[in-house]
Amino acid sequence: MQREGAQTGAAQGGAAVPGIPGGREDRIPRLQRRIIPILVSGQILGGIGMGATLSLGSLLAAQLSGSSSWSGMAATMSTLGAALAAVPLARLAQARGRRVSLSTGAVIAGTGAVTAITSAAIGIFPLLLLGLMLLGAGSAVNLQARFAATDLSRPASRGRDLSIVVWSTTIGAVLGPNLFDPGEAVGAALGLPPLTGAFAFSVAAQLAAAAVYAGGLRPDPLLTAMASREHDAAAPRPQGGLKVLRSNPRARYAVAAVALSHATMVALMSMTPVHLRAHGASLTVVGLTISLHIAGMYALSPVFGWMSDKAGRLPTILAGQAMLVVSLVLAGVAADSRGAVTASLIFLGLGWSASVVAGSALVAESAQPQDRPALQGVSDLGMNASGAVGGALAGPVLAATGYSGLGLASLALVAVVIVWTALQRRRTAPEKDQP
């Protein structure tokens, strides 16, 4: 596994690299320290924009369509939008850098919020679906930002840097839903249709995030990381993400581990509110359970980032899978206990966090610098697609086997990751799984 191109030159005495103030690679650590807060700020703004609209999107979908059966299309279209945006944004990053890619994605998401407001004003349901799909680009930006945190990071701190950006998503996700009432007040003052005030906040938040990325990511971290190789005549040309997967077993494993862990999480999480309500739980209990699950997903991500740097990527992924096993077994054997279900959702979030943080760090270091954006785009596409499939299949499984059956059936996905991890460990030397 190769180190960042920028770091290679540093080991050779601080070679000049275009785009870095002072032109020397020994400035990279200082640049990295400045980039992380920029990414965190953009993540918080983007999280506010997404959190303020997705829940209201389901209500607006039911209102415009005239049927509550269409309410689930809000999350579906947003997930589809994130999946569709992943590869194009990655290609844009490869060609023009993270600054252009992240700011463009945020502008697209802001355009989606404007489209959603327009759909409510003129009463056209398909236009709302389009707006929600465009909003999904905001989720793609959030995913790509975690990889941007690794462009200039050293291998010993790559997991930590990535996990800090992942953790910052929590702030926006928590603040966003609390803007429903203020959003409606602002929307009423602006003459917007009911249920669209929060979308106005989303427009402002996404445009602010675009400005943060466009103004703050100078010099661009990805272009800086690639700069030393661009002047190397022997440097290979960039490959597409699928080509990297075909030729790189380590990359295949990393992408699969992230995707399967995400599918496991979405499958159980998406059906938990349905299960709890069917067993008489109040909305307060349902909300508390999901809140604790989200806390498990993000609150300890820096811990898992540190763990992946110190103990290694593969051991951290295995630890995540162990927590997923605990979650699924609890769901399988104690589905009638609200306490057990809540504990199951907490472990589900923790297992997801450990697996995705370590897996994403492994994705970031499993290819040459010029190939990383393409591989990361494919990884994000696989993550969103697997989540959509997992959520779609969870309903029929729940109907056929109940919540216990869903939990036990999901163990099959975990088993695949565990076996693949064991095989991957046999192929690599026990060296903390670092390049």
CORTACOR-V634837 format. One record per backbone hydrogen bond with DSSP energy under -0.5 kcal/mol. NH is the residue of the N-H (numbers start at 1). CO is the residue of the C=O. If there is no record, write none. Layout:
# CORTACOR-V634837
nh=NH co=CO
nh=NH co=CO
This chain:
# CORTACOR-V634837
nh=8 co=4
nh=9 co=5
nh=10 co=6
nh=11 co=7
nh=12 co=8
nh=12 co=9
nh=13 co=10
nh=14 co=9
nh=15 co=9
nh=17 co=23
nh=20 co=17
nh=23 co=20
nh=24 co=21
nh=25 co=15
nh=27 co=24
nh=28 co=25
nh=31 co=27
nh=32 co=28
nh=33 co=29
nh=34 co=30
nh=35 co=31
nh=36 co=32
nh=37 co=33
nh=38 co=34
nh=39 co=35
nh=40 co=36
nh=41 co=37
nh=42 co=38
nh=43 co=39
nh=44 co=40
nh=45 co=41
nh=46 co=42
nh=47 co=43
nh=48 co=44
nh=49 co=45
nh=50 co=46
nh=51 co=47
nh=52 co=48
nh=53 co=50
nh=54 co=50
nh=57 co=53
nh=58 co=54
nh=59 co=55
nh=60 co=56
nh=61 co=57
nh=62 co=58
nh=63 co=59
nh=64 co=60
nh=65 co=61
nh=66 co=62
nh=67 co=62
nh=70 co=67
nh=71 co=68
nh=73 co=70
nh=74 co=71
nh=76 co=72
nh=77 co=73
nh=78 co=74
nh=79 co=75
nh=80 co=76
nh=81 co=77
nh=82 co=78
nh=83 co=79
nh=84 co=80
nh=85 co=81
nh=86 co=82
nh=87 co=83
nh=88 co=84
nh=89 co=85
nh=90 co=86
nh=91 co=87
nh=92 co=88
nh=93 co=89
nh=94 co=90
nh=95 co=91
nh=96 co=92
nh=97 co=92
nh=97 co=93
nh=101 co=97
nh=102 co=98
nh=103 co=99
nh=104 co=100
nh=105 co=101
nh=106 co=102
nh=107 co=103
nh=108 co=104
nh=109 co=105
nh=110 co=106
nh=111 co=107
nh=112 co=108
nh=113 co=109
nh=114 co=110
nh=115 co=111
nh=116 co=112
nh=117 co=113
nh=118 co=114
nh=119 co=115
nh=120 co=116
nh=121 co=117
nh=122 co=118
nh=123 co=119
nh=124 co=119
nh=125 co=123
nh=128 co=124
nh=128 co=125
nh=129 co=125
nh=130 co=126
nh=131 co=127
nh=132 co=128
nh=133 co=129
nh=134 co=130
nh=135 co=131
nh=136 co=132
nh=137 co=134
nh=138 co=135
nh=139 co=135
nh=139 co=136
nh=140 co=136
nh=141 co=137
nh=142 co=138
nh=143 co=139
nh=144 co=140
nh=145 co=141
nh=146 co=142
nh=146 co=143
nh=147 co=143
nh=148 co=144
nh=149 co=145
nh=150 co=147
nh=151 co=148
nh=157 co=154
nh=158 co=154
nh=158 co=155
nh=161 co=157
nh=162 co=158
nh=163 co=159
nh=164 co=160
nh=165 co=161
nh=166 co=162
nh=167 co=163
nh=168 co=164
nh=169 co=165
nh=169 co=166
nh=170 co=167
nh=171 co=168
nh=172 co=168
nh=173 co=169
nh=174 co=170
nh=175 co=171
nh=176 co=172
nh=177 co=173
nh=178 co=174
nh=178 co=175
nh=179 co=176
nh=180 co=177
nh=183 co=179
nh=184 co=180
nh=185 co=181
nh=186 co=182
nh=187 co=183
nh=188 co=184
nh=189 co=185
nh=190 co=186
nh=191 co=187
nh=191 co=188
nh=192 co=187
nh=196 co=193
nh=199 co=196
nh=200 co=196
nh=200 co=197
nh=201 co=197
nh=202 co=198
nh=203 co=199
nh=204 co=200
nh=205 co=201
nh=206 co=202
nh=207 co=203
nh=208 co=204
nh=209 co=205
nh=210 co=206
nh=211 co=207
nh=212 co=208
nh=213 co=209
nh=214 co=210
nh=215 co=211
nh=216 co=212
nh=217 co=213
nh=218 co=216
nh=224 co=220
nh=225 co=221
nh=226 co=222
nh=227 co=223
nh=227 co=224
nh=228 co=224
nh=229 co=226
nh=230 co=226
nh=231 co=227
nh=232 co=229
nh=233 co=231
nh=235 co=232
nh=244 co=240
nh=245 co=241
nh=246 co=242
nh=247 co=243
nh=248 co=244
nh=249 co=247
nh=252 co=248
nh=253 co=249
nh=254 co=250
nh=255 co=251
nh=256 co=252
nh=257 co=253
nh=258 co=254
nh=259 co=255
nh=260 co=256
nh=261 co=257
nh=262 co=258
nh=263 co=259
nh=264 co=260
nh=265 co=261
nh=266 co=262
nh=267 co=263
nh=268 co=264
nh=269 co=265
nh=270 co=266
nh=271 co=267
nh=272 co=268
nh=272 co=269
nh=273 co=269
nh=275 co=271
nh=276 co=272
nh=277 co=273
nh=278 co=274
nh=279 co=275
nh=279 co=276
nh=280 co=277
nh=281 co=276
nh=286 co=282
nh=287 co=283
nh=288 co=284
nh=289 co=285
nh=290 co=286
nh=291 co=287
nh=292 co=288
nh=293 co=289
nh=294 co=290
nh=295 co=291
nh=296 co=292
nh=297 co=293
nh=298 co=294
nh=299 co=295
nh=301 co=298
nh=303 co=300
nh=304 co=300
nh=305 co=301
nh=306 co=302
nh=307 co=303
nh=308 co=304
nh=309 co=305
nh=310 co=306
nh=311 co=307
nh=312 co=307
nh=313 co=432
nh=316 co=312
nh=317 co=313
nh=318 co=314
nh=319 co=315
nh=320 co=316
nh=321 co=317
nh=322 co=318
nh=323 co=319
nh=324 co=320
nh=325 co=321
nh=326 co=322
nh=327 co=323
nh=328 co=324
nh=329 co=325
nh=330 co=326
nh=331 co=327
nh=332 co=328
nh=333 co=329
nh=334 co=330
nh=337 co=334
nh=338 co=336
nh=341 co=337
nh=342 co=338
nh=343 co=339
nh=344 co=340
nh=345 co=341
nh=346 co=342
nh=347 co=343
nh=348 co=344
nh=349 co=345
nh=350 co=346
nh=351 co=347
nh=352 co=348
nh=353 co=349
nh=354 co=350
nh=355 co=351
nh=356 co=352
nh=357 co=353
nh=358 co=354
nh=359 co=355
nh=360 co=356
nh=361 co=357
nh=362 co=358
nh=363 co=359
nh=364 co=360
nh=365 co=361
nh=366 co=363
nh=371 co=368
nh=372 co=368
nh=372 co=369
nh=373 co=369
nh=375 co=371
nh=376 co=372
nh=377 co=373
nh=378 co=374
nh=379 co=375
nh=380 co=376
nh=381 co=377
nh=382 co=378
nh=383 co=379
nh=384 co=380
nh=385 co=381
nh=386 co=382
nh=387 co=383
nh=388 co=384
nh=389 co=385
nh=390 co=386
nh=391 co=387
nh=392 co=388
nh=393 co=389
nh=394 co=390
nh=395 co=391
nh=396 co=392
nh=397 co=393
nh=398 co=394
nh=399 co=395
nh=400 co=396
nh=401 co=397
nh=402 co=398
nh=405 co=401
nh=406 co=402
nh=407 co=403
nh=408 co=404
nh=409 co=405
nh=410 co=406
nh=411 co=407
nh=411 co=408
nh=412 co=409
nh=413 co=410
nh=414 co=410
nh=415 co=411
nh=416 co=412
nh=417 co=413
nh=418 co=414
nh=419 co=415
nh=420 co=416
nh=421 co=417
nh=422 co=418
nh=423 co=419
nh=424 co=420
nh=425 co=421
nh=426 co=422
nh=427 co=423
nh=428 co=424
nh=431 co=429
nh=434 co=431
